[in-house]
């Protein structure tokens, strides 16, 4: 079945208090998707972010980002007032997220709401705590201890806390009970609001495509509570870290710094942690995009002490066995394999054997040096087609600085030498929508024809990523009609 959708991070929605969240504007965006004839909304990972603000570096693979809790909903529930929320500074530029102000103000406001929350008398809250105890207890304690130690990474904590001495952990659970409760409260509010929003999307015929990073962050509740799952040389010290070799994004490669998995241990446990992780994701999403899929075939291992990714090497991952284990336990799931970058035959074979659709990105097609797999004439039906992803520039921004030879290749391919720059995005959208790929997902910025100012992320850089936001009023009836029309033309309704 031919379908289409739009890629937009939750953080990029407009809202009253500094960052996109599960607010009325999120419901309005779902209405917009329905009017535009779309069937999918793709989001980025929803976990709590730390240093660098990247959703791919989260304090927990199971927890939700408290930034996405809608404060106006809490006002409606009697936990806050507009006067209180308006008294805090969440940033003055409505086009960009100010994460520093968000970090300072959000926690203070949510603590006010927590102090008024009737958790002990709320059966739904108590059921949420019980149902999520297997990860929530560790996460709440981890975050409370991070506060106790001034935000330091757990690997820098004093030994009894770093190594989870049983007596110390029992004492901390008692002494930090209120702080732990605060983090549990945030997770409940995230879950409740997201469930409501997700249910509304399904009522409108919109499925949510979620995104799961292949790796977890070094400074996370996952590594602190379950070190056996990862490659540690000793307590708190990594043997090697994840990343990518040098490529078109970065001459020295990408040094992500994430811990690598101890795949031997995962296999011994029947991949139980991965099965739980995927099952949890499908409580949130309808379709799951698994990031850096090639890492399951072979993963890039970089010595932990290195400052770039240049000296890494490839090692074998779990391969098909992992996904067969997941399928046996959870059944057939809607999964998209992010198989971008340089692909070996063994990676192609793994994607093919899983049956998961891979990804095709048009921006990668127009390289004058080779005949790329990303040209639409090379696509198969079982794929997801994008003009670009969150790691790419917008189509207009990319095209504006495209190498002259590569631009000539694209002009010859599309026969569009007369298309002005301000309309060039439509040529690429039409090519993506007209391809044989069963699903086509277009970043919203490309439908809007925006430039580099609307880019979400530039890999291997810090400071200016994950910030761009819509401004209220930019999504118009006319735009919805244009998107509906092109969706209808290419039979994706």
C-alpha positions as CSV (number, residue, x, y, z in Angstrom):
1,X,0.0,0.0,0.0
2,X,1.4,3.4,-1.0
3,X,1.4,5.9,1.9
4,X,3.1,9.1,2.9
5,X,3.9,11.0,6.1
6,X,5.8,14.0,7.5
7,X,8.9,14.1,9.7
8,X,8.8,16.7,12.5
9,X,10.4,16.4,15.9
10,X,8.1,17.1,18.8
11,X,10.5,19.7,20.0
12,X,9.9,21.6,16.7
13,X,6.2,22.2,17.4
14,X,5.1,25.7,18.4
15,X,3.9,26.0,22.0
16,X,3.6,28.7,24.7
17,X,6.6,27.7,26.9
18,X,9.8,27.5,24.9
19,X,9.7,24.0,23.3
20,X,7.4,21.8,21.3
21,X,5.4,19.5,23.6
22,X,2.2,17.5,23.9
23,X,0.2,20.7,23.8
24,X,-2.9,21.8,21.8
25,X,-0.5,22.7,19.0
26,X,0.5,19.0,18.8
27,X,-3.2,18.1,18.4
28,X,-3.5,20.8,15.7
29,X,-0.5,19.3,13.9
30,X,-2.3,16.0,13.8
31,X,-5.3,17.7,12.4
32,X,-3.1,19.3,9.7
33,X,-1.6,15.8,8.8
34,X,-5.1,14.4,8.4
35,X,-6.2,17.4,6.2
36,X,-3.1,16.9,4.1
37,X,-3.9,13.3,3.5
38,X,-0.9,11.9,5.4
39,X,-0.9,8.6,7.3
40,X,2.3,8.8,9.3
41,X,4.0,11.3,11.7
42,X,7.7,10.5,12.2
43,X,9.3,11.9,15.4
44,X,12.8,11.7,16.8
45,X,13.6,9.8,20.0
46,X,11.5,11.0,23.0
47,X,14.0,10.3,25.8
48,X,15.3,12.8,28.3
49,X,18.3,14.7,26.9
50,X,21.6,15.6,28.6
51,X,24.7,17.4,27.5
52,X,24.5,18.5,23.9
53,X,20.7,18.3,23.8
54,X,20.7,15.3,21.4
55,X,17.7,12.9,21.6
56,X,20.2,10.2,20.6
57,X,22.1,10.7,23.9
58,X,19.5,10.0,26.6
59,X,19.6,9.4,30.3
60,X,17.4,6.4,29.8
61,X,16.3,4.2,26.9
62,X,12.9,3.8,28.6
63,X,12.1,7.2,30.1
64,X,10.4,10.1,28.4
65,X,11.6,13.7,28.1
66,X,10.0,15.9,30.7
67,X,10.4,18.9,28.4
68,X,7.5,17.5,26.4
69,X,5.1,17.6,29.3
70,X,2.5,20.3,28.4
71,X,2.3,22.8,31.2
72,X,-1.0,24.2,30.1
73,X,-2.5,20.7,30.6
74,X,-1.1,20.7,34.1
75,X,-2.8,24.1,34.6
76,X,-6.0,22.5,33.5
77,X,-5.5,19.8,36.0
78,X,-5.1,22.3,38.8
79,X,-1.4,21.6,39.4
80,X,-0.1,24.9,38.2
81,X,-1.3,28.4,37.3
82,X,-0.6,30.6,34.3
83,X,0.9,33.2,36.6
84,X,3.4,30.7,37.9
85,X,4.4,29.4,34.4
86,X,4.6,32.9,32.9
87,X,7.0,34.0,35.7
88,X,9.7,31.7,34.4
89,X,12.0,32.5,31.4
90,X,11.8,29.7,28.7
91,X,13.6,31.8,26.1
92,X,12.4,34.7,24.0
93,X,13.0,33.5,20.4
94,X,10.0,31.4,19.4
95,X,11.8,30.0,16.4
96,X,14.5,28.2,18.4
97,X,14.7,26.2,21.6
98,X,16.9,27.7,24.3
99,X,18.0,24.6,26.1
100,X,19.8,26.4,28.9
101,X,16.7,28.3,30.0
102,X,14.6,25.1,29.5
103,X,16.9,23.2,31.8
104,X,16.7,25.8,34.5
105,X,13.0,26.7,34.3
106,X,11.3,23.4,33.5
107,X,12.5,21.6,36.6
108,X,11.4,24.4,38.9
109,X,7.9,24.6,37.4
110,X,7.4,20.8,37.4
111,X,8.5,20.7,41.1
112,X,5.6,23.0,41.9
113,X,3.2,20.7,40.2
114,X,4.7,17.7,41.9
115,X,4.3,19.3,45.4
116,X,0.5,19.5,44.6
117,X,0.1,16.1,43.0
118,X,-2.2,13.6,44.7
119,X,-0.1,10.6,43.8
120,X,-0.8,8.5,46.9
121,X,-4.5,8.7,46.1
122,X,-4.2,8.2,42.3
123,X,-4.8,4.6,41.3
124,X,-3.7,5.2,37.8
125,X,-0.4,6.6,39.0
126,X,0.1,3.7,41.4
127,X,-0.6,1.3,38.5
128,X,1.9,3.1,36.3
129,X,4.6,2.8,39.0
130,X,4.0,-0.9,39.4
131,X,3.8,-1.7,35.7
132,X,7.1,0.1,35.0
133,X,9.0,-0.9,38.1
134,X,11.7,-2.9,36.2
135,X,13.2,0.3,34.8
136,X,11.6,3.2,36.7
137,X,13.2,2.4,40.1
138,X,16.7,2.5,38.6
139,X,15.9,5.6,36.6
140,X,14.4,7.5,39.5
141,X,17.3,6.7,41.8
142,X,19.9,7.4,39.1
143,X,18.4,10.9,38.4
144,X,18.1,11.6,42.2
145,X,21.8,10.7,42.6
146,X,22.8,12.9,39.7
147,X,21.2,15.8,41.5
148,X,23.0,14.8,44.7
149,X,26.3,14.9,42.9
150,X,25.7,18.1,41.0
151,X,25.0,16.5,37.6
152,X,28.2,14.6,37.4
153,X,28.3,11.4,35.3
154,X,27.8,8.2,37.4
155,X,31.3,7.0,36.5
156,X,32.7,9.9,38.6
157,X,30.6,9.2,41.7
158,X,32.1,7.9,44.9
159,X,32.6,4.1,44.7
160,X,29.6,2.9,46.8
161,X,27.2,5.0,44.6
162,X,29.1,4.3,41.3
163,X,29.2,0.5,42.0
164,X,25.7,0.3,43.5
165,X,26.7,-1.2,46.9
166,X,23.5,-2.8,48.2
167,X,23.5,-1.1,51.6
168,X,24.2,2.3,50.0
169,X,21.3,1.8,47.5
170,X,18.8,1.0,50.3
171,X,19.8,4.0,52.3
172,X,19.6,6.3,49.2
173,X,16.1,5.0,48.4
174,X,15.0,6.1,51.8
175,X,16.9,9.4,52.0
176,X,16.1,10.5,48.5
177,X,12.5,9.2,48.4
178,X,10.9,12.6,47.6
179,X,13.4,13.3,44.8
180,X,12.9,9.8,43.3
181,X,9.2,10.5,43.5
182,X,9.6,13.7,41.5
183,X,11.2,11.8,38.6
184,X,8.5,9.1,38.8
185,X,5.9,11.9,38.7
186,X,7.5,13.3,35.5
187,X,7.4,10.0,33.8
188,X,3.8,9.4,34.7
189,X,2.9,12.9,33.3
190,X,4.9,12.2,30.1
191,X,3.2,8.8,29.7
192,X,-0.3,10.1,30.3
193,X,0.0,13.0,28.0
194,X,1.7,11.0,25.2
195,X,-0.9,8.2,25.4
196,X,-3.6,10.8,25.0
197,X,-1.9,12.4,22.0
198,X,-1.1,9.0,20.4
199,X,-4.7,7.9,20.8
200,X,-5.9,11.1,19.2
201,X,-3.5,10.5,16.2
202,X,-4.8,6.9,15.7
203,X,-8.4,8.2,15.8
204,X,-7.5,10.6,12.9
205,X,-5.9,7.7,11.0
206,X,-2.3,8.8,11.7
207,X,0.3,6.3,12.9
208,X,3.4,7.4,14.8
209,X,6.8,6.4,13.5
210,X,9.2,6.4,16.5
211,X,13.0,6.3,16.5
212,X,15.1,4.1,18.7
213,X,18.9,4.8,18.8
214,X,20.9,1.7,18.5
215,X,23.1,2.7,21.4
216,X,22.5,4.2,24.9
217,X,24.4,7.0,26.4
218,X,27.4,6.4,28.6
219,X,25.9,8.5,31.4
220,X,22.6,6.8,31.6
221,X,20.6,4.7,34.0
222,X,21.0,1.8,31.6
223,X,24.7,1.6,31.9
224,X,24.8,2.3,35.6
225,X,22.2,-0.3,36.5
226,X,23.2,-3.0,33.9
227,X,27.0,-2.8,33.2
228,X,27.2,-6.4,32.1
229,X,25.3,-5.4,29.0
230,X,28.2,-3.2,27.8
231,X,31.9,-3.4,27.1
232,X,33.5,-2.1,30.3
233,X,37.2,-2.8,31.0
234,X,36.6,-2.1,34.7
235,X,33.9,-0.3,36.7
236,X,33.2,3.0,35.2
237,X,35.8,2.7,32.4
238,X,34.9,1.8,28.8
239,X,36.9,-0.5,26.7
240,X,35.7,1.0,23.4
241,X,33.1,3.4,22.1
242,X,30.7,3.7,19.1
243,X,30.9,5.9,16.1
244,X,31.3,6.0,12.3
245,X,34.4,6.0,10.2
246,X,35.3,9.1,8.1
247,X,32.7,9.8,5.5
248,X,31.0,12.6,3.6
249,X,29.6,14.1,6.8
250,X,33.0,14.2,8.6
251,X,36.6,13.8,7.5
252,X,37.6,12.4,10.9
253,X,34.6,10.2,11.3
254,X,31.9,10.5,14.0
255,X,32.9,9.9,17.6
256,X,29.6,9.2,19.3
257,X,31.2,8.0,22.6
258,X,28.4,5.5,23.4
259,X,29.2,2.3,25.1
260,X,29.3,-0.8,22.8
261,X,27.3,-3.8,23.7
262,X,28.7,-7.0,25.1
263,X,26.9,-9.1,22.5
264,X,28.2,-12.4,24.0
265,X,26.3,-11.6,27.2
266,X,23.2,-10.5,25.3
267,X,23.2,-13.8,23.5
268,X,23.5,-15.8,26.7
269,X,20.4,-14.1,28.1
270,X,18.4,-14.7,24.9
271,X,18.6,-11.0,24.0
272,X,16.1,-10.3,26.9
273,X,17.1,-6.7,27.3
274,X,16.6,-6.0,23.6
275,X,13.3,-7.7,23.6
276,X,12.1,-5.6,26.6
277,X,13.4,-2.5,24.9
278,X,11.6,-3.1,21.6
279,X,8.4,-4.1,23.5
280,X,8.5,-0.8,25.4
281,X,9.0,1.2,22.2
282,X,5.8,-0.4,20.7
283,X,3.9,0.9,23.7
284,X,4.7,4.4,22.5
285,X,4.8,4.0,18.7
286,X,3.1,2.1,15.8
287,X,6.1,1.8,13.6
288,X,9.8,1.8,14.8
289,X,12.8,3.2,12.9
290,X,15.9,1.5,14.2
291,X,18.9,3.9,13.9
292,X,22.3,2.7,12.5
293,X,21.0,-0.7,11.5
294,X,24.3,-1.7,10.0
295,X,25.7,-1.9,13.5
296,X,23.8,-5.1,14.1
297,X,25.8,-6.7,11.2
298,X,29.1,-5.1,12.0
299,X,29.8,-2.2,14.4
300,X,32.6,0.3,14.4
301,X,34.7,0.0,17.6
302,X,36.9,3.0,18.6
303,X,39.4,2.9,21.4
304,X,37.8,4.7,24.4
305,X,40.8,7.0,24.9
306,X,40.8,8.3,21.2
307,X,39.7,11.8,20.4
308,X,38.5,11.1,16.8
309,X,37.0,8.1,15.1
310,X,39.9,7.6,12.6
311,X,41.5,4.6,14.4
312,X,38.4,2.4,14.8
313,X,37.8,-1.0,13.4
314,X,34.8,-3.2,12.5
315,X,33.6,-6.1,14.7
316,X,30.8,-8.6,14.1
317,X,27.4,-7.8,15.6
318,X,24.5,-10.2,16.5
319,X,23.1,-10.3,13.0
320,X,19.8,-12.0,12.2
321,X,19.7,-14.0,15.4
322,X,18.7,-10.9,17.4
323,X,15.7,-10.1,15.2
324,X,14.6,-13.7,15.1
325,X,14.6,-13.7,18.9
326,X,12.6,-10.5,18.9
327,X,10.1,-11.9,16.4
328,X,9.6,-15.1,18.3
329,X,8.7,-13.2,21.5
330,X,6.9,-10.2,20.0
331,X,5.6,-11.3,16.7
332,X,5.9,-9.5,13.4
333,X,6.5,-5.8,14.0
334,X,6.5,-2.7,11.8
335,X,10.2,-1.8,11.8
336,X,12.2,0.5,9.4
337,X,15.9,-0.3,9.1
338,X,18.0,2.9,8.9
339,X,20.6,1.4,6.5
340,X,22.2,4.6,5.3
341,X,25.9,5.1,4.6
342,X,28.4,2.7,3.1
343,X,26.7,-0.8,2.9
344,X,28.5,-4.1,2.6
345,X,26.9,-7.1,1.0
346,X,26.4,-8.6,4.5
347,X,24.4,-5.6,5.6
348,X,22.2,-5.8,2.6
349,X,21.7,-9.4,3.2
350,X,20.7,-8.8,6.8
351,X,18.2,-6.1,5.9
352,X,16.8,-8.4,3.2
353,X,16.4,-11.4,5.5
354,X,14.6,-9.4,8.2
355,X,12.1,-8.2,5.6
356,X,12.3,-4.7,7.0
357,X,12.1,-1.8,4.6
358,X,15.4,0.2,4.3
359,X,15.7,4.0,3.7
360,X,16.4,5.9,0.5
361,X,17.4,9.6,0.8
362,X,17.3,11.7,-2.4
363,X,20.0,14.0,-1.3
364,X,22.5,11.1,-1.4
365,X,21.6,10.3,-5.0
366,X,23.2,13.2,-6.8
367,X,26.9,12.4,-6.5
368,X,28.6,12.8,-9.9
369,X,31.3,10.3,-8.8
370,X,29.1,7.1,-8.9
371,X,25.8,5.5,-9.8
372,X,24.1,5.6,-6.5
373,X,21.6,3.2,-4.9
374,X,19.7,6.3,-4.0
375,X,18.5,7.1,-7.5
376,X,14.8,6.4,-7.7
377,X,15.2,4.1,-10.7
378,X,17.1,1.8,-8.3
379,X,14.4,1.6,-5.7
380,X,12.3,-1.4,-4.7
381,X,8.8,-1.2,-3.3
382,X,9.8,-2.3,0.2
383,X,11.6,0.9,1.2
384,X,10.9,4.3,2.8
385,X,11.8,7.3,0.7
386,X,13.0,10.7,2.1
387,X,14.1,13.9,0.5
388,X,16.4,14.2,3.6
389,X,16.5,13.2,7.2
390,X,17.1,15.1,10.5
391,X,20.9,14.8,9.8
392,X,20.6,16.5,6.4
393,X,20.3,20.1,5.5
394,X,16.9,21.1,4.1
395,X,16.5,20.5,0.3
396,X,16.7,24.2,-0.4
397,X,19.7,24.7,1.9
398,X,21.5,21.7,0.4
399,X,20.8,22.6,-3.2
400,X,21.9,26.2,-2.7
401,X,25.5,25.1,-2.0
402,X,25.5,21.9,-4.0
403,X,28.7,21.3,-6.0
404,X,28.3,22.4,-9.6
405,X,29.0,19.0,-11.1
406,X,26.5,17.3,-8.7
407,X,23.9,20.0,-9.4
408,X,24.3,19.3,-13.1
409,X,23.7,15.6,-12.5
410,X,20.4,16.4,-10.7
411,X,19.4,18.8,-13.5
412,X,20.0,16.2,-16.1
413,X,18.1,13.6,-14.1
414,X,15.0,15.8,-13.5
415,X,15.2,18.0,-16.5
416,X,14.6,21.1,-14.3
417,X,17.2,23.7,-15.3
418,X,14.5,26.4,-15.3
419,X,13.2,25.7,-11.8
420,X,14.0,28.7,-9.5
421,X,15.6,28.1,-6.2
422,X,12.5,29.1,-4.2
423,X,10.6,26.2,-6.0
424,X,13.3,23.6,-6.2
425,X,12.0,21.6,-3.1
426,X,8.9,20.7,-5.0
427,X,10.9,18.9,-7.7
428,X,12.5,16.7,-5.1
429,X,9.2,16.1,-3.3
430,X,7.5,15.1,-6.5
431,X,10.4,12.7,-7.3
432,X,10.2,11.1,-3.8
433,X,6.3,10.9,-3.9
434,X,6.4,9.4,-7.4
435,X,8.9,6.7,-6.6
436,X,7.8,3.0,-6.2
437,X,8.7,3.1,-2.5
438,X,5.7,2.0,-0.4
439,X,6.2,4.8,2.1
440,X,7.4,8.4,1.5
441,X,8.3,10.6,4.4
442,X,9.1,14.3,3.8
443,X,10.6,16.6,6.5
444,X,8.1,19.5,7.1
445,X,10.8,22.1,6.4
446,X,11.0,20.8,2.8
447,X,7.3,21.2,2.2
448,X,7.7,24.8,3.5
449,X,10.7,25.4,1.2
450,X,12.9,26.6,4.1
451,X,16.7,27.0,4.0
452,X,19.6,26.0,6.2
453,X,18.2,28.1,9.1
454,X,15.6,25.3,9.6
455,X,18.2,22.4,9.7
456,X,17.6,20.1,12.7
457,X,21.1,18.6,13.1
458,X,24.6,18.8,11.6
459,X,26.5,15.6,12.7
460,X,29.7,16.0,14.7
461,X,28.9,19.5,15.8
462,X,27.6,21.0,19.1
463,X,25.7,24.0,20.1
464,X,23.2,24.8,17.3
465,X,21.4,21.5,16.8
466,X,17.9,20.3,17.7
467,X,16.7,23.9,18.1
468,X,14.5,24.8,15.1
469,X,10.8,25.3,15.7
470,X,7.7,26.1,13.8
471,X,6.0,29.5,14.5
472,X,2.3,29.4,15.2
473,X,0.4,30.2,12.0
474,X,3.0,28.8,9.6
475,X,0.8,25.7,8.9
476,X,-1.9,27.0,6.6
477,X,-5.0,25.5,4.9
478,X,-3.3,26.3,1.6
479,X,-0.3,24.2,2.5
480,X,-2.5,21.3,3.7
481,X,-4.3,21.5,0.3
482,X,-1.0,21.5,-1.6
483,X,0.3,18.5,0.3
484,X,-3.1,16.7,-0.2
485,X,-3.0,17.4,-3.9
486,X,0.5,15.9,-4.5
487,X,-0.4,13.0,-2.3
488,X,-3.5,12.3,-4.4
489,X,-1.6,12.7,-7.7
490,X,0.9,10.0,-6.7
491,X,-1.8,7.7,-5.3
492,X,-0.6,7.8,-1.6
493,X,-3.9,8.7,0.0
